[in-house]
Amino acid sequence: MKRLVKNVCLSLSILTLMPLYAGAANGNDNDNSEQFDWAPVMEAIILVESEGNPNAVSGNQVGAMQITPILVRECNNILKSRGSDKRYTMADRYDVEKSKEMFLLIQSQYNKANNVEKAIRTWNGGPNYSQRATDRYYQKVLRRMK
């Protein structure tokens, strides 16, 4: 019963705070996704993806957040389109802080409303994710957030 109450409180907290940070991003590196507290989501994703191991490797996915080369390229394309000189390397996937930066960048591009469900599903299935294909992953991450 205590766990249920805790889960409900956490869910309500997230849902209550989300509208405070919702809105369109202004197109620079200081957008809403950096103002929103993504820490609980990122930590849960790290636990699901690698159990916190920054050196985890599974095929072409590496690091604590299991980042693919395609995601690195997408982040660099976003940075380029915003006029930034910053670029990520394949080695940055092993750096937890840089991995979190990439997560935030993806959210700022594809999840401007800071929707937690969309964030989790996008991380797993890309910006054009299938809800059905990402259901199991979404549930795993939610369980780790509680």
C-alpha positions in Angstrom: 0.0 0.0 0.0 2.9 2.4 0.9 4.4 1.8 -2.5 1.1 2.5 -4.3 0.8 5.8 -2.4 4.4 6.7 -3.2 3.8 5.9 -6.9 0.6 8.0 -7.1 2.3 10.9 -5.3 5.3 10.8 -7.7 3.0 10.6 -10.7 0.9 13.5 -9.5 4.0 15.5 -8.8 5.3 15.0 -12.3 1.9 15.8 -13.8 1.5 18.9 -11.7 4.9 20.3 -12.5 4.9 19.6 -16.2 2.6 22.5 -17.2 4.8 25.0 -15.4 7.6 24.2 -17.8 5.6 23.6 -21.0 5.8 25.9 -24.0 7.7 26.3 -27.1 11.5 26.2 -27.1 13.2 29.4 -28.2 15.7 27.6 -30.4 18.9 28.1 -28.4 20.7 25.9 -25.9 18.8 27.5 -23.0 15.3 26.1 -23.8 12.6 24.5 -21.7 14.1 21.1 -21.7 17.0 22.4 -19.7 14.7 24.2 -17.3 12.6 21.1 -16.7 14.0 18.6 -14.2 14.7 15.6 -16.4 16.9 14.0 -13.7 14.4 11.3 -12.6 13.7 10.3 -16.2 17.4 10.2 -17.2 18.3 8.2 -14.1 15.5 5.7 -14.7 16.6 5.3 -18.4 20.2 4.8 -17.2 19.1 2.0 -14.9 17.0 0.3 -17.6 19.6 0.7 -20.3 22.8 -0.2 -18.5 22.2 -0.6 -14.8 24.3 2.5 -14.5 27.4 1.1 -16.3 29.0 3.9 -18.3 31.1 1.3 -20.2 28.1 -0.9 -21.2 28.1 -2.1 -24.8 25.3 -3.8 -26.7 25.9 -3.9 -30.4 26.3 -0.3 -31.7 24.7 1.0 -28.5 27.2 2.1 -25.8 27.4 3.9 -22.5 25.1 4.3 -19.6 22.3 5.5 -21.8 23.1 3.1 -24.7 23.5 5.8 -27.4 23.8 4.8 -31.0 25.9 6.5 -33.7 22.6 7.7 -35.4 21.7 9.6 -32.2 25.1 11.3 -32.1 24.7 12.3 -35.7 21.2 13.6 -35.0 22.5 15.7 -32.0 25.2 17.1 -34.2 22.7 18.0 -36.9 20.5 19.8 -34.3 23.5 21.7 -33.0 24.6 22.7 -36.6 21.0 23.8 -37.4 21.1 26.0 -34.3 24.4 27.6 -35.3 26.4 26.0 -32.6 30.0 25.0 -33.1 29.7 22.2 -30.5 29.8 18.6 -31.7 29.6 15.2 -30.0 31.9 12.4 -30.8 31.3 8.6 -30.6 33.6 8.5 -27.5 31.2 11.0 -25.8 28.7 8.2 -25.5 30.7 6.7 -22.7 30.6 10.0 -20.7 27.5 10.1 -18.6 27.2 13.9 -18.4 27.6 14.2 -22.2 25.0 11.4 -22.7 22.6 13.4 -20.5 23.4 16.5 -22.6 22.4 14.6 -25.7 19.2 13.4 -24.1 18.3 17.0 -23.3 19.2 18.1 -26.8 16.9 15.5 -28.3 14.1 16.5 -25.9 14.5 20.2 -26.8 14.1 19.3 -30.5 11.4 16.7 -30.4 9.6 17.2 -27.1 9.1 20.9 -26.6 6.2 20.4 -24.2 8.4 18.3 -21.9 6.0 15.3 -21.9 7.6 12.6 -19.9 5.9 9.8 -21.7 7.0 11.2 -25.1 10.5 11.6 -23.8 10.8 7.9 -22.8 9.2 6.6 -25.9 11.3 8.9 -28.2 14.5 7.7 -26.4 13.6 4.2 -27.2 11.9 4.4 -30.6 13.1 7.7 -32.1 11.0 10.8 -32.9 8.5 8.8 -35.0 8.2 6.0 -32.4 5.4 3.4 -32.4 3.4 3.5 -29.2 2.9 -0.3 -29.4 6.6 -1.0 -30.0 7.7 1.2 -27.1 5.1 0.1 -24.5 7.4 -2.4 -22.7 10.3 0.0 -22.6 8.0 2.8 -21.3 6.7 0.5 -18.5 10.2 -0.5 -17.5 11.4 3.1 -17.2 8.3 4.1 -15.2 8.9 1.2 -12.8 12.5 2.5 -12.3 11.2 6.0 -11.6 9.2 4.9 -8.6 
